[in-house]
Amino acid sequence: MSLVLQSPVMALGNARIEYLGYAAALLTTGAYIPQLVRVLRLRSARDISLPTFVMFAIGVALWLFYGLFTGSRPIIASNSVTLVLALCIVVLKLRYDRSAMEELEP
């Protein structure tokens, strides 16, 4: 850990840092819930970029593996839920937007 972060981290303590991670996880994961609700309510995912969400889901899966390998509970918890939300949006995009697969073609 860098010297710049050592003293603030030591002042907070491990438990508070863990809570900070959970707070960040709650906010960043929860940010996708309104998008999923909107897609379900409108039965349209036309404005959602399929390549973006596919890349995002892959990135979240990699973060989940990182969390599993390092034992970071906030990373495991948040990325498990975020992966489910992102995959739901991808599935709904494919279901509601008939031309979605064309977005993946080069």
C-alpha positions as CSV (number, residue, x, y, z in Angstrom):
1,M,0.0,0.0,0.0
2,S,1.3,3.4,-0.8
3,L,2.5,5.7,1.9
4,V,-0.1,8.3,0.9
5,L,-3.0,5.9,1.7
6,Q,-1.4,4.1,4.7
7,S,-2.3,6.7,7.4
8,P,-5.9,7.3,6.3
9,V,-6.5,3.5,6.0
10,M,-5.0,2.9,9.4
11,A,-7.2,5.6,10.9
12,L,-10.4,4.1,9.4
13,G,-9.7,0.5,10.4
14,N,-10.5,-2.6,8.3
15,A,-14.2,-2.8,9.3
16,R,-14.9,0.7,8.2
17,I,-13.1,0.2,4.9
18,E,-15.2,-2.9,4.3
19,Y,-18.3,-0.8,5.0
20,L,-17.0,1.7,2.5
21,G,-16.7,-1.1,-0.1
22,Y,-20.3,-2.2,0.6
23,A,-21.6,1.4,0.3
24,A,-19.9,1.8,-3.1
25,A,-21.2,-1.6,-4.2
26,L,-24.7,-0.8,-3.2
27,L,-24.7,2.5,-5.2
28,T,-22.9,1.2,-8.3
29,T,-25.0,-2.0,-8.4
30,G,-28.3,-0.2,-7.7
31,A,-27.6,2.2,-10.6
32,Y,-28.6,-0.6,-13.0
33,I,-32.0,-1.3,-11.4
34,P,-33.8,1.7,-13.0
35,Q,-32.5,0.7,-16.4
36,L,-33.8,-2.8,-16.0
37,V,-37.2,-1.6,-14.7
38,R,-37.4,0.8,-17.7
39,V,-36.7,-1.9,-20.2
40,L,-39.3,-4.2,-18.6
41,R,-41.9,-1.4,-18.4
42,L,-41.5,-0.2,-22.0
43,R,-40.8,-3.7,-23.4
44,S,-38.1,-1.9,-25.4
45,A,-34.3,-1.9,-25.3
46,R,-33.8,-0.1,-28.6
47,D,-31.7,2.7,-26.9
48,I,-29.3,0.2,-25.2
49,S,-26.1,-0.7,-27.0
50,L,-25.7,-4.4,-27.1
51,P,-21.9,-4.4,-27.6
52,T,-21.5,-2.0,-24.6
53,F,-23.6,-4.2,-22.3
54,V,-21.9,-7.4,-23.5
55,M,-18.5,-5.9,-22.8
56,F,-19.7,-4.6,-19.5
57,A,-21.0,-8.0,-18.4
58,I,-17.7,-9.7,-19.3
59,G,-15.9,-7.0,-17.3
60,V,-18.2,-7.6,-14.3
61,A,-17.6,-11.3,-14.6
62,L,-13.9,-10.7,-14.5
63,W,-14.3,-8.5,-11.4
64,L,-16.4,-11.3,-9.8
65,F,-13.5,-13.8,-10.4
66,Y,-11.1,-11.3,-9.0
67,G,-13.2,-10.9,-5.9
68,L,-13.5,-14.7,-5.5
69,F,-9.7,-15.1,-5.8
70,T,-8.9,-12.3,-3.4
71,G,-11.8,-13.0,-1.0
72,S,-13.1,-9.5,-1.2
73,R,-16.7,-9.8,0.0
74,P,-17.9,-6.4,-1.3
75,I,-16.5,-7.1,-4.7
76,I,-18.1,-10.6,-4.7
77,A,-21.5,-9.4,-3.6
78,S,-21.7,-6.3,-5.8
79,N,-20.5,-8.0,-8.9
80,S,-22.7,-11.1,-8.5
81,V,-25.8,-8.9,-8.4
82,T,-24.5,-6.5,-11.1
83,L,-23.7,-9.5,-13.4
84,V,-27.3,-10.8,-13.0
85,L,-28.7,-7.3,-13.8
86,A,-26.5,-6.8,-16.8
87,L,-27.3,-10.2,-18.2
88,C,-31.0,-9.6,-17.7
89,I,-30.6,-6.4,-19.8
90,V,-28.7,-8.2,-22.5
91,V,-31.3,-11.0,-22.7
92,L,-34.1,-8.4,-22.8
93,K,-32.3,-6.5,-25.5
94,L,-32.1,-9.6,-27.6
95,R,-35.7,-10.4,-26.9
96,Y,-37.2,-7.0,-27.5
97,D,-35.0,-5.7,-30.3
98,R,-35.1,-7.9,-33.3
99,S,-32.1,-6.2,-35.0
100,A,-29.9,-6.4,-31.8
101,M,-27.6,-9.0,-33.2
102,E,-26.7,-6.7,-36.1
103,E,-25.0,-4.4,-33.6
104,L,-22.4,-7.1,-33.0
105,E,-21.5,-7.5,-36.6
106,P,-18.3,-5.6,-37.7
